Amino acid sequence: MFKAIFYKEWIKTRWYLLLAVATTLGFAGYSMLRISRVVDLKGAEHVWEVMLSRDAIFIDLLQYIPLLVGTLLAVVQFVPEMQRKCLKLTLHLPYSQLQMVGAMLLYGLLVLSLCFAANFFLMGFYLQGVMAPELEQHILLTAAPWYLAGIAAYLLVSWICLEPTWKRRIINLVMSVLLLRIFFLSVTPEAYNQFLPWLLIYTLLTASLSWLSVSRFKIGKQD
């Protein structure tokens, strides 16, 4: 069952995923090129000095990219599902409805995580060649909440898309914006270090919200 659902979701999202990977790697690569340019012009010591004295991390362009990518993945994956009434057919298959919805969300989480992992691999591969491990960790830990925000955005927008009534969608949207604001409360590098494990748990718990929308769909709630 999981293979069939994963294949269906892949067919639906494959072109968007290629675009998402290219876009995120493009922004991550451009950020690394900015660092490379400064290193070439003024030396690695200048980069280290700026990072230590001014809290610069040189990857500010990436801040909202994961959020956008996660949001659009949910839209691409679930809006057609609702518009074409495909979800109704899926829920009538002779399998656990909770498992089927869970499989759809798991697919999204896996492909999104792979996309974001590729970003971290690219940045880590480059940074380890020009910076001390402490400064490399400084940059990657600062970026971690942004990528968690992308995963949370995917789960929250999935919750909104799966909701069968517009009135409740608007309420869910307002709540989602407030929840996502938590990931961007501070612009200080590594401000979320102590909170990262809890932020990860908080992000994963948002997956349960989609089941609330599916439950409302099952009992016939509609505009």
C-alpha positions as CSV (number, residue, x, y, z in Angstrom):
1,M,0.0,0.0,0.0
2,F,2.8,2.4,0.9
3,K,4.5,1.8,-2.4
4,A,1.4,2.6,-4.3
5,I,0.7,5.8,-2.4
6,F,4.4,6.9,-2.7
7,Y,4.3,6.3,-6.5
8,K,1.0,8.2,-6.8
9,E,2.5,11.1,-4.9
10,W,5.7,11.0,-6.9
11,I,3.8,11.2,-10.2
12,K,1.9,14.2,-8.8
13,T,4.9,16.1,-7.4
14,R,8.0,15.0,-9.4
15,W,8.3,18.2,-11.5
16,Y,7.8,20.5,-8.5
17,L,10.4,18.5,-6.6
18,L,13.0,18.9,-9.3
19,L,12.3,22.6,-9.3
20,A,12.5,22.8,-5.5
21,V,15.8,20.9,-5.4
22,A,17.3,23.2,-8.1
23,T,16.0,26.3,-6.4
24,T,17.2,25.5,-2.9
25,L,20.6,24.3,-4.1
26,G,20.8,27.4,-6.3
27,F,20.3,29.7,-3.4
28,A,22.6,27.7,-1.1
29,G,25.3,27.6,-3.9
30,Y,24.9,31.4,-4.4
31,S,25.4,32.0,-0.7
32,M,28.6,29.9,-0.8
33,L,29.8,31.9,-3.8
34,R,29.3,35.1,-1.8
35,I,31.6,33.7,0.9
36,S,34.0,32.5,-1.8
37,R,34.2,36.0,-3.3
38,V,34.9,37.6,0.1
39,V,37.6,35.0,0.8
40,D,39.2,35.6,-2.6
41,L,39.2,39.4,-2.2
42,K,40.1,39.7,1.5
43,G,41.1,36.3,2.7
44,A,39.4,33.7,5.0
45,E,40.7,35.6,8.1
46,H,38.5,38.6,7.2
47,V,35.4,36.3,6.9
48,W,36.2,34.9,10.3
49,E,36.6,38.3,11.8
50,V,33.3,39.6,10.4
51,M,31.5,36.5,11.6
52,L,32.9,36.9,15.1
53,S,32.6,40.6,15.5
54,R,29.4,41.4,13.6
55,D,27.4,38.1,13.9
56,A,27.4,37.8,10.1
57,I,26.6,34.4,8.7
58,F,26.5,35.2,4.9
59,I,23.5,33.0,4.2
60,D,20.7,35.4,5.0
61,L,19.2,34.8,1.5
62,L,18.2,31.3,2.6
63,Q,16.1,32.4,5.5
64,Y,12.6,32.1,3.9
65,I,13.4,29.7,1.0
66,P,12.7,26.5,3.0
67,L,9.4,28.0,4.2
68,L,8.4,28.7,0.6
69,V,9.4,25.3,-0.6
70,G,7.5,23.5,2.1
71,T,4.4,25.6,1.6
72,L,4.3,25.0,-2.2
73,L,4.9,21.2,-1.8
74,A,1.8,21.0,0.3
75,V,-0.2,23.0,-2.2
76,V,1.1,20.9,-5.1
77,Q,0.4,17.6,-3.3
78,F,-3.0,18.3,-1.7
79,V,-4.9,21.0,-3.6
80,P,-5.4,18.7,-6.7
81,E,-6.4,15.9,-4.2
82,M,-9.2,18.1,-2.9
83,Q,-10.3,19.7,-6.2
84,R,-10.6,16.4,-8.1
85,K,-12.2,14.6,-5.1
86,C,-9.3,12.1,-5.1
87,L,-9.1,12.1,-1.3
88,K,-12.7,10.7,-1.1
89,L,-11.7,7.8,-3.4
90,T,-8.5,7.2,-1.5
91,L,-10.3,7.0,1.9
92,H,-12.7,4.4,0.5
93,L,-9.9,1.9,-0.3
94,P,-9.8,-1.2,1.9
95,Y,-6.9,0.0,4.1
96,S,-6.6,2.0,7.3
97,Q,-7.5,5.6,6.5
98,L,-5.1,6.9,9.1
99,Q,-2.2,4.9,7.5
100,M,-3.1,6.2,4.0
101,V,-3.1,9.8,5.1
102,G,0.1,9.1,7.1
103,A,1.7,7.7,4.1
104,M,0.9,10.7,2.0
105,L,2.4,13.0,4.7
106,L,5.4,10.7,5.2
107,Y,6.2,10.9,1.5
108,G,6.2,14.7,1.7
109,L,8.4,14.7,4.8
110,L,10.9,12.3,3.2
111,V,11.3,14.2,-0.1
112,L,11.4,17.5,1.7
113,S,14.0,16.2,4.1
114,L,16.1,14.8,1.3
115,C,15.9,18.2,-0.5
116,F,17.0,20.1,2.7
117,A,19.7,17.5,3.5
118,A,21.2,18.2,0.0
119,N,21.4,21.9,1.0
120,F,23.3,21.1,4.2
121,F,25.6,18.7,2.4
122,L,26.5,21.4,-0.1
123,M,27.1,24.1,2.5
124,G,29.0,21.8,4.8
125,F,31.2,20.5,2.0
126,Y,32.2,24.0,1.0
127,L,32.5,25.5,4.4
128,Q,34.8,22.9,5.8
129,G,37.3,23.9,3.2
130,V,37.5,27.6,4.2
131,M,36.4,27.8,7.8
132,A,37.2,26.4,11.2
133,P,34.7,23.6,12.3
134,E,33.3,26.0,14.9
135,L,32.4,28.6,12.4
136,E,31.0,26.0,10.0
137,Q,28.8,24.7,12.8
138,H,27.8,28.3,13.7
139,I,26.4,28.8,10.2
140,L,24.6,25.5,9.9
141,L,23.0,25.7,13.3
142,T,21.8,29.2,12.5
143,A,20.1,27.8,9.4
144,A,18.6,24.7,11.1
145,P,15.4,26.5,12.4
146,W,14.8,27.9,8.9
147,Y,14.7,24.4,7.4
148,L,12.6,23.1,10.3
149,A,10.2,26.0,9.5
150,G,10.0,24.6,5.9
151,I,8.9,21.2,7.3
152,A,6.4,22.8,9.7
153,A,5.1,24.9,6.8
154,Y,4.5,21.7,4.8
155,L,2.6,20.0,7.6
156,L,0.5,23.1,8.5
157,V,-0.4,23.9,4.9
158,S,-1.3,20.3,4.3
159,W,-3.7,20.7,7.3
160,I,-5.2,23.8,5.6
161,C,-5.5,22.1,2.2
162,L,-7.2,19.0,3.6
163,E,-9.8,21.0,5.5
164,P,-13.1,20.7,3.7
165,T,-14.6,24.1,4.6
166,W,-13.3,27.6,3.7
167,K,-14.3,29.2,7.1
168,R,-12.2,26.6,9.0
169,R,-9.3,27.0,6.4
170,I,-9.1,30.7,7.2
171,I,-8.9,29.9,10.9
172,N,-6.3,27.3,10.3
173,L,-4.3,29.7,8.1
174,V,-4.2,32.4,10.9
175,M,-3.1,29.7,13.4
176,S,-0.5,28.4,11.1
177,V,1.0,31.9,10.5
178,L,1.2,32.4,14.3
179,L,2.8,29.0,14.8
180,L,5.4,29.6,12.0
181,R,6.3,32.9,13.5
182,I,7.9,31.0,16.3
183,F,10.7,30.0,14.0
184,F,11.6,33.6,13.2
185,L,11.4,35.3,16.5
186,S,15.1,36.1,16.7
187,V,17.7,37.1,14.0
188,T,20.6,36.4,16.4
189,P,22.8,33.5,15.0
190,E,22.4,30.3,17.0
191,A,19.6,31.8,19.1
192,Y,17.6,28.5,18.9
193,N,20.4,26.2,19.9
194,Q,19.0,25.2,23.3
195,F,15.5,25.0,21.8
196,L,16.3,22.9,18.7
197,P,15.3,19.5,20.1
198,W,11.9,20.9,21.3
199,L,11.5,22.7,18.0
200,L,11.9,19.5,16.2
201,I,9.3,17.7,18.4
202,Y,7.0,20.7,18.0
203,T,7.4,20.5,14.2
204,L,6.7,16.8,14.0
205,L,3.6,17.1,16.3
206,T,2.0,19.4,13.7
207,A,1.6,16.3,11.5
208,S,-1.4,15.2,13.7
209,L,-3.4,18.3,12.7
210,S,-4.0,17.0,9.2
211,W,-6.0,14.1,10.7
212,L,-8.4,16.6,12.2
213,S,-9.2,17.9,8.8
214,V,-9.5,14.4,7.3
215,S,-11.9,13.5,10.2
216,R,-14.0,16.5,9.4
217,F,-14.0,15.5,5.7
218,K,-15.0,12.0,6.5
219,I,-18.1,13.1,8.4
220,G,-19.2,15.3,5.5
221,K,-18.3,18.8,6.6
222,Q,-18.3,21.0,3.5
223,D,-19.1,24.5,2.3
